[in-house]
Amino acid sequence: MKRNFITSFILTLAIPAFFACSTTVNEEPQPQFISADSINILRDGKPYYFVGTNLWYAPLLGAENGDRERLHLELDYLKSIGVENLRILAGADAGSRYANSVKPYLQPTPGVLNDTLLVGLDYTLAELAKRNMTAVIYLTNSWDWSGGYGFYLRACGYGDSPNANGEGYNDYVNYAANFVRCDSAMNLFYNHAESIVSRINSITGVAYKDDPTIFAWQICNEPRPFSKDNKERFATFIAETAKRIKTIDKNHLVSLGTEGFYGCESDKDLLVKLHSDPNVDYLTLHIWPVNWGWASRENPDEKIVNACQRTNDYIDLHLKLWEQIKKPMVIEEFGFPREGNSCDLNRNTTSRDSLYTTVFTRIIQSARTQSPLAGCNFWGWGGSGRATAEIWSKGDDFLCDPPHEPQGWYSVFDCDTTTIKIIKKATGSLEQK
């Protein structure tokens, strides 16, 4: 009886120890929230330098009536070349009748959301989580191709936004300037932003605020004052939005989505003020050599050397401002067309590859020296999609080129072998750091 008692006693002690060891061995480390300090973006507590892409249309593919097979294909391909950070649009607002805008709409009228498209966002985040990928989610747009400012202004009695393209650009700027002057329009946006940030994923059951798949919330795509007289109002709008997001969600980073210096009416002081806000975690900048006249539309290849030099200069300008801001920065949009400014997939991408190499080199150098330039998101991934016409129509493949621009203009496709080789080389170099 004594011997049996001792044996039983030993087994009683051993069993809990066995299960404790088993739990420890089999547990996979849980992803941590992306964070930031004065220099670095941090992932799993370590400095994180990355090459990502823009895939704004991902939630549209993720909807039940979208194209989930293509979404899986694009995510798997991007993962295979080391691209793990995606910048996506929460969803489009109803567009102006004068503009060619994204369809279908997440928000057809203020406060009324298309649940099918919301589930598409849920599904996208669930699929990203499976692949250990992350998403920067921007909540609206200053431009009319996804509704944005104009959607809220129209609801407040300002009428349809003029078409921002071509000859209508100045008219659009004058119209969009009303957004930060209209409390009612901004309040409609605040309500929408809060509803997205506070959402619970219908597929995973995880509240967005508790999901480490989200890299950051972004207030707007390319927010601008659209007037020098609007600077103070614009700063108030940015600060208020960031505060409201952080009130709901203290786990995630918040960024503006700005082009940087050019998006702040070429005002360094305004750029510093916006990014010095305690609820803004890192600085963003965009680089568009052809759109900004660093290379001509007629023959962009002729000025590619100038475009690359101006790109380096623009990056350096923002790195100098770091001394005042003390926050990391991300180049979250940059692009260049194919040979001859053509959308033809048979045209070479030599000049584009030069610009990409310029930007990737800066990120790799920054990783080596632990500098504030944390990453970049090229514009953008067209993947397996193909343009059927220059102008997008409902039912066409989504590419990264928004509907108002020539389809295929800046998109990188799965057949662009030289560009993909450069991307893969850059992500591989960063993995080794």
KATABEL-V665444 format. One line per field, one symbol per residue. ss: DSSP state (a for helix, b for strand, c for the rest). burial: # if it has 24 or more other ideal C-beta (glycine too) atoms within 12 Angstrom, else .. A space follows every 10 residues. Layout:
ss: ???
burial: ???
This chain:
ss: caaaaaaaaa aaaaaaaaaa aaaaaacccc ccccbbcccc bbbccbbccb bbbbcccaaa aacccccaaa aaaaaaaaaa ccccbbbbbc ccbccccccc ccccccbbbc cbbcaaaaaa aaaaaaaaaa cccbbbbbcc bccaaacaaa aaaaaccccc cccccaaaaa aaaaaaccaa acaaaaaaaa aaaaaaaccb ccccccbaaa cccbbbbbcc bccccccaaa aaaaaaaaaa aaaaaaaacc ccbbbccccc aaaacccaaa aaaaaccccc ccbbbbbccc ccccccccca aaaaaaaaaa aaaaaaaaaa aaaaacccbb bbbbccccaa acccccccca aaaaaaaaaa aaaaaaaaac ccbbbbbbcc bbbccccccc cccccccccc cccccccccc cbbcccaaaa aaaaaaaaaa acc
burial: .......... .......... .......... #.####..## ###...#### ########## ###..###.# ##.##.###. ########## ######.### ########.# ..##..#### #########. #.######## ########## #####..#.# #####..... ###.###### ##..##.### #######.#. #.##...### ########## ######...# #.###.#### ##.###.##. ########## #####.#..# #######.## ########## ##.##....# #.##.###.# ##.##.###. ##..#.#### ########## ###.#...#. ########## ####.##... ########## #####.#... .#...##### ########## ####.#.### .###.##.## ...
